[in-house]
Amino acid sequence: MYDLRHTRLTKWLNDGIPLAQAAEWAGNSVPVLLAIYARCVSGQLSELKKRMEAGEDLPELPDEG
């Protein structure tokens, strides 16, 4: 049973599910997920760099006018 749970959490994290959401679903805290699953997450760095460069998910600045 634990192997299935580990597989599901690894998949969620590799699919880009936010840590806080995966932790809630798993009944764990974010620090616990990071301690256990940080080595399992792979292949997201290039996508994150693209999103940062494109300015995605950045908050809009309020109009000063």
Secondary structure, 3 states (H helix, E strand, C coil): CHHHHHHHHHHHHHCCCCHHHHHHHHCCCHHHHHHHHHHHCCCCHHHHHHHHHHCCCCCCCCCCC
